């Protein structure tokens, strides 16, 4: 608890209170911190993957066109269906006439061909194959329209308020069709959820793979960043003319993982540069600070009415570690939520209160 500002702020707490260590999502830093990169894109986010805390953001609620980033939701729903046992990676999938006619980037699926579901998932995630994404959707839900319903329902559940999916591939719409829409914040929420499924990263980290019994190569659409940026192992690119160049990425070094979202870049080079700048900022400026260990003595005591002793000392029930910049660490405050007095009897390890760690009044963690 050293080097922190102790605020003399108390709240009376009635009864025993069970406190666990936690870290809460917090949008802590304004867009000014990324202004020097903002000409490279239309919207951006840097976030701590463990806590979900957004560290840097710029125009994160602005409506954008995700393009092939919609396949992240395709993958999420498919992985959830696999984990529920409703479908299997070993399922045989027969390619439909409709799937064989999908254009854009593809693996040239032909009507009547049969593939394992795993192969189609890898083609979708690694190579962003539009026809493979349609085949995945048809296998999960029978028809694409039913799968789209699942996509939008799942987006609502995740709090993706600016998102509406009209396709499973992200291609520009045909005449009379609508364009998929989302926001940097919504895609960050999707990335957080997708990271709960390790199988996704095991695929999105593959730079080069094969398809159709080795006769066709799957080149990762993010292969340059995977090859050149240390620790990068996902997640998804997207592009069409109206959307610009999009990238949701994640990288991990020494146990610390970040998520970045860069949308609407003018070209792939600027998209990669902006992503690298954001990740570098995270790795170079933030550290995990252990604010207290389990069993640390708290510098506050509670008086006991009708007790053998006048008061009791307090200890923390768990450790708290929070990712902070050096400047944030200096400004971090402890807000004790501890009763001034309790009535005997008092049991050993009885839960009496909490310490809140706050930055600019916003809760980051508590014990």
N, C-alpha and C positions, 0 to 999 in steps of 0.2 A: 504493500500500500504506500510505499515511499514515492516521492516525487509527484504526488497527485494533490490537487486542491481539495481539501475537506470542507464541505459546506455545512454550516450549522443549521441544517434543515431537518426537522423531525416530523414524522407522522405517527399518530397513535394507532396501533394495530390491535384489534380485539381478537383474542383467541390465538391458538397456535397456527402458524403459517408455514407451510412446506415450500421451501425455495429450492429451485434447481438452477444450475448455470445455463444461460442461454445467450445467443447472439441474435439480434433482430435485424431485419432488413431496414436500411436507412439510406435515403438519398442525401448524401452529406455534402457534396461539393458542387458548386455552381458551374455553369458553362464557361466561365472566364478561364478556368484552368486548361481548357482545350482550344481556346480561341486561335492559337497559332496554327492549328491543324484544320480548322473548320472549313477552309476553302476547298479542302480535298473531298468533302462529302456533304450530304444533306442532313445526316443524323448519326450520332455515335454514342456508345456507352462503354465504360470500363467497369467491371464488377468483380468482387470477390466471390468465387464460386462456392466457398464453404458456407459463408454466412448469408450470401445473397445481397450484401451491402453494395450499393452503387457508389463508386468512388469518383468517377467523372461522367458527365453527361452533357450532351449538346442536342437540343431540339428532339429529345427522345420521345415526345408524344406526337410529333408531326406525322401526318399520314404519308406513307410511302408505298411503293409497289414491291413486294418481296421477290417476285420472279421465282426462281427455283428454290428459294428458301422455304416455300410451302412444303417441300419434300421432307423437311424436318418434322412436320406434323404427321405426314404419311408414315414416316419411320416410327414416331412415338406411338401412334395407334397400333401399328403392326407389332411392335415390341410388347406392348401391353396385352395384345391378344395372344401372343406367344406365351407370355408369362402366366396368363390366366389358364392356359391349356386348351383354348378353343381352336388354335391352329398350331402347326409345328413347322420348324425350319426344314424338316424333311418332307413336307407335303409336296406332292407332284402337282404342278400347275400347267394346265393346257392353255395355250395362247389363243385368245379370241380374235375374231375378224376385226373388231373395233380397235383392239390393242395394236394390231399389226399396222394400222393406218395412222398411228400417232407420229407427228413430225418432230422437227427440232433435233436436239442432241439425243441419240438413241443407241441401242445395241441391235437394232434391226430384227426385232422379233417377228417371226412369221406365223401366220395362222396355222394352228395344229401342232406347233412345236410344244414340247413338254420340258419344263425346267423345275428343279427343286426351288422351293420358296426361298431358301437361303441365297441361291444364285441371284434371284430377282431383287432381293433386299440389298445385296452387295452392289449390284449394278446401279440401284437407285442412290445409295449413299455415296459410293466411291466416284462413280462416273456421271451421276445426275441424269441417268437415262430416263427420258420421258415415258417411253413405252414400258419400261420395267415398272415405273411408278404406277401406271394404269393397271398393269397386271397384278401388282400387289393389292391395289384397291379392290379389284374385281374378286380376287381370291378371298379377301377378308369379308367383304360385304355383298358379294354377288353382282352388284352394279355400282358404277362410280357414283351415281347420285346418292345412294345410301351411305357410301363411304364419306362423301362430302358432308352429309348430315352429321356423321360422327366427328369429323374434323371441326366443324363449327361448334358443336356441343362441347367438345373438349376445350376449345379455345375459350368458351364462356366459363367453363369450370376453372380454368387457370387465371381468369381475370384479364384476358386479352381483349380489352374493350374496343380497341380501334381495328380489330382484325375481322375480316370476312373472307372466307375461302370460296372461290367459284371453280377452281380446278385442282387437280391433284399433281399437276406438273409445273404450273407457273408460267406457261407459255402466254404470249400476248393473245387476247381473246379474239375469236372470230366475230363476224358481223352479228350484232344483236346480243352478244355475250358481255359479261362484266369482267372487270379486271380485279384480281386478288388485291386486297389492301391490308396493311398492317402498320406497325410503328416499331421503332427501335426498342422501346420499352416492352412491347408485347413479345417481340422475338427474343429478348433477354429472358422473359418469363418462360418461354418455350425451351430455350437452351438450358435453363436451370433444371427443368423437369426431365429433359432428355438425358442430362448427365447422371440421372438416377439409374440409367440402364447402361452398364459397362460395355455391352455388346456393340452399342452404337460407336463408341470411340475405338473399339477394336477394328471396326471397318473404316471409319473416317480417317484413321491414322495410316491406312495403307496407301502408299504412293502409286504403286503399279500392281495390277492383278490381271487375271485372265478370265475369259468367259467363253461359253460354248466349247467346252473341252479343250481349252487352250488355243483355239483358233482366232480369238478376238481379244484384244487388250483393253483393260479398264484402266485408264489414266485418271488419277484423282484430279478433279477440277481445281483443287487447292494444292497441287503438287509442289509448286515452288516454295510456298510458305512452310509446308511440311518438311521439305528438304533443307531449307535455309534457316528457319527460326527454331532455335533449340527449345525443346519441350513442347512444340506444337503437335497436337494429335487430333484435331478436328476444328470445325464441325461441318460447315456447308457454305458453298458459294451460290450466287444467283446473278443472272443478267438478262435483261432485254433492253431495247432502246429506251423505252419510257422509264424503266426502273433504274437504269444505270448499273454500276458494278457494286454488288452487295457481298458482304462476307460476315458470317457469324463464326467466331473462332474461339478456341480455348487452348491454353498452354499451361504446363505445370513444371515447376522447378523447385527442388528441395522441399517438396511437400506443399507448396503454395500454388494454387490453381486460380487463374483469372479467366473471365469471359469477356470478349469484346464483340461489339456489334458496330459495323461500319456500313452505311447505306448510301446509295446514290453517288458513288465516286465516279469521276469522269472516265477513268480507265482502270485496268487491272493493276497497273503499277502504282497508281496513287492509292488504290484500295489497300494494297499490301503495305505501302509506306505508312498510311494512317493506322492500320492495324498494328504494325511493328512499333510505332511511336506510342500508342496506348499501352501495349503490353510492356514495353521498356519502362514507361512511367510507373506502372504497377510494381514491377520487379525491383526497380531502382529506388523507389521512394517509400515503400510500405514494408513494415516488419510486423511479425506477430509478437505482441507484448503479453507476457504472463502477468496479469494484474494482481492475482492472488493465487496461492496454492490451496489445496484442500487442507483444512485444519489450521489455517492462519488465524492468529488472534486479531480480532477486530478492535480498533482503538475507540470503542464505545462500550459503556457498561449500562446495565439496566438495574435500577433499584428494585428491591423485593419487599413488598408490604407483608408483614406478619411472618417473615422468614427468619431462619437462624442467622443468616448472613445479611448484611445490608444490601448487597447487590450481587449480580452474577456477571462473569465475563462471557464474551461471545466468540465463537469461531466460525469460520466459513465452512459450508457443507460440501463445497466442490471448488475446483479450480476454474478460473476464468481467463481465457486467452482471446485477445481481440486484435485484429489487423488494423494498424494505425500508421500514419506518417509520423515523422519525428515532430512536426509542428502540431499535429493533432494530439499526440501524446502529451505535449506540454499543456494543452488546453483542456484535457480530459478532467472531468469533475466526478466526485463521488457524492451521491445523494443518499444518505442513510434513511431508510424507512424502518425505524426502530422505536418501540414503545419506551417512554421514559420510565414507566413503572409497571410492574406486574404483581400479582398476588400469589403468595405461596399456596400450595406446594409447586415447586419447579422441578421437572424431571431432567435427568442428564440427556443431552442431545435433543431437547425440546426445541422445536422451531419457533423462533420469536420474531424474526424480521428479515430485512434484506438490505443489501447495498446495491444501489443502481449506479452504473457507469454511464455517464451522459456526456455528449459532445454538443455544445451549443443548445443544450436543453433536450436533445433527442437521445432516447434510450438506445445504447449499443449492446449492453449486456448487464446481467445482474446475478447475484448469488445470495 
